[in-house]
Amino acid sequence: MARDFRTLIKSTLLGLLTLSAGVLTTCVLPGTIVFGQEATKPAEPPLDESVNVQALLDARLATEDLDLGWIRLFDGQSLLGWKATSEVDWKVEKGEIVATQGKAGFLLSDVRFSDYEIELEFQAEEKTNSGLFLRTSDAASDPAKDCYEINIAPTDNPFPTGSIVGRAKVAEQVTAPEADQWHSLHALVDQDHVQVWVNGQQAADYKDTTGLTAGKIGLQFREGSIRFRNIRLRPIGYSVLPKAEKSDWNEPAGAIQATFTDAGTIKLKGGRGHIELLQPHANLCLQATALTLTENVNSGIFFRCIPGEDMNGYECQIHHGFKEDRRRAVDAGSGSIFRRQNAKAVLSDEGKPVHITIVADGPTLATWVEGVPVVSWTDTRAPNDNPRKGLRTEAGTIMLQGHDPGSEAEFTSMTICPLP
């Protein structure tokens, strides 16, 4: 009996040990060994084959354009950052946005802009009626009140190409664009002043009295085939850097050193820590240029932060690292909304200045790196004062981050264009 009892206890313990081993095998970290067997690493998600990385790299703007603040609203290969308002066959062909048929409507930018310069090229059929809508709402119904419609239309239209519909007719000296040829359209929207050029000729010069201050960008399909390409925008804001005023910033927090240089830039060394711009913002377009001074720097721009707290806001990441393929970022990638939406691809490079644009418009956040759109993301979480826990649309401060002890970065420029 004693031998049978000992055998029973031994069998029971062996069974428990085997069960425990099975449970532990499912809980261990990848790369560890359990009972002589290596745990299986989870497979990385497949790469998005629709992303042409080389084309995105080629789409990066020249330094002189980036320094002026230009960004592309269209990356040349996808409709990232755009949404259709009706059933139209919007598509991308050979680096162009094309519409040929469907119910009249718009392709609208995901976010609004306030003051800016915009330019694009268009090609229209002889009877095409289309347009570029500026400062528009999602459902503009009266162009004389709730948007600026830069018309693309035949000469027999009451407002031919270059006119601001319901507001200003094109100047008589402007040469009418030929059908089925590429033409340039250029507009400047600065407070209440709207100017339009067609193929370099000034078409309209208009002072607004309706009080429009901000809105989305809209490409219209109404009648006839229309093509758009090379859509670029330059926000107009006020400068924070260079010529930084130390009184505009809080003392550095955490394990970071912040130096205000004679050139008016800010150098950050070490981390983890931040320096906080005191003026709060809710909706805004922010453009910044940063130079990482050591390899593998992990930095970032935090916005809508709870004032005085430790980087408790949304983070636009600055990190140039990637694993063999630029679609596989080491740490979400420059331009990512960290822990929310990875960058489409890593378009920044070690040892070179990175130009970042951030638009925060209600729940939607969009970013550009080197002038190319890499993120358009809407925070669908329930509202919360704490952005780590939910959607925060309230005004908050801006913080520049240094993450690691050996990191160094210099922020050389920053421009802010508030959005109402």
Secondary structure, DSSP 8 states (H G I E B T S, - for coil): -HHHHHHHHHHHHHHHHHHHHHHHHHHS-TT-EETTEE----------TT--HHHHHHH---HHHHHHT-EES--SS--TTEEESS-B--EEETTEEEE-SBSSEEEEEEEEE-SEEEEEEEEE-TT-EEEEEEEE-TT---TTTS-EEEEE--TTSSS-TT-BTTTB---TTS----TTS-EEEEEEEETTEEEEEETTEEEEEEE--S----EEEEEEEEES-EEEEEEEEEE--EEEESS--GGGB---EEEEEEEE-TTS-EEEEEEEEEEEEEEEESSEEEEEEEEE-STT--EEEEEEE-TTSSS-SEEEEE---BSSSTTSBSSS-TT-BTTTB--SS----TTS-EEEEEEEETTEEEEEETTEEEEEEE--S-B-SSTTTSB--S-EEEEEEE-STT-EEEEEEEEEEE--
